[in-house]
């Protein structure tokens, strides 16, 4: 749950909050994605969670007592209730229904966010769903810099990462020694209205060398490597603070 929450917080930080006042969390588990949405949009109401596992649904009720929790298998729901924001975080990997993404998109009044593990398979699912959503008239919000074809082909894949700090209890439960873990994820966020996506996106961890920073970016023209030297004072100062997943606008 901490890793799912951290990934959702990172993804939702890329989503404009205008018009978002309710959230639907599909395959919600213990409510990590809904909690992340509440972190960014604290006035959310209603908050609706759909989770078929009774134990997880009860845990979600403890974390989100104000939420409406439906103990159902979302695959059997013909039409989802409409909410401003619909999130499916780490919940669609085993879903094989062809029209599921269309049903989720119909439920999203403002935006739809889908997050999967940052693996080749997870990204392949995201890339397929991205195409389905764009064909349905959705507008790209993040991470892609446009609505064109994805330039990343197998065996490469697009993913991002966030660091999760572990408490002592967390370490004991996972039988881990490190006080952190790095969560890798792939995602797509689309909206109803025409958004202004980032001119480019940093898709790899920046590489720092003496007097030089190298950024791998995805642009509307395809993949590009940007090398920023110390001679470019303003650019170098910005690049020193740039992180994996950040937009890159100095093209």
Residue, then its C-alpha position, 0 to 999 in steps of 0.5 A: x500500500x505505501x508503494x501504491x500510494x507513493x506512485x499515485x501521489x506522484x502521478x496525480x501531481x501531474x494532473x490539473x486540479x481544475x474541475x475535480x471534486x469527486x473520485x472513483x477508485x476502481x479495484x481500490x484495495x485498501x484505498x491507496x489511490x483514493x487517499x492519494x487523490x485526497x492528498x491533492x484534492x482535499x475537498x473531494x466528495x463523493x469518494x467511491x471505492x469498488x473492491x471485491x475483497x472484503x478484508x481490503x474493503x474493510x481496511x479501506x473503510x478505516x482509512x476513508x470513513x467518509x467514502x462510499x465502498x462497494x464490495x463488488x467485482x468491477x469486471x461485472x459492472x456494466x456501467x460505472x457511476x460518473x465521477x470527475x476523476x476515475x483512477x485504476x491503480x495496479x488493478x487492471x493487469x488481469x482484466x481482459x475485457x475489451x470494453x472495460x477501458x471504454x466503460x471507465x472512460x464513460x465514467x470520467x467527467x474530467x479525467x481518467x488515470x491508469x497506473x500499472x507496474x513499471x515493467x515491460x508488460x505493465x507498459x505494454x498494457x498502458x500503451x495499448x490502453x493509451x491508443x484505445x483512449x485516444x481513439x475514443x476522443x480523449x486528450x493526453x494530459x500526462x506523461x506523453x508530450x502529445x497525442x501521436x504514436x508512442x515512439x518507444x518500442x520493445x524491448x524498451x519500455x517507458x516507466x517512472x519511479x518514486x522512493x518510498x520511505x519505510x517505517x520500522x514496522x514496514x521493514x519488519x513486515x517486508x523482512x527488509x533491511x533498507x529504510x526505503x524502496x524504489x517503486x517503478x510504475x507506468x501510467x497514462x492520464x487523459x482528460x475530456x478537455x484539450x490539455x496543454x501537455x508538456x513540450x517534452x518529458x524526462x523519461x530516464x533518471x538524469x545522468x550527472x557528469x562533471x560540468x554536464x547533465x544528460x537528459x533522455x526526453x520524449x518529445x512530439x518528434x520522438x526520443x531525444x537526448x539533451x546535453x546541458x553543459x555548465x556553460x549554459x548557466x540557467x539551463x544547467x541550474x535547472x537541470x541540476x534540480x530536474x528529476x525523472x518524470x519532470x516536464x522539460x520545456x526548454x526546447 
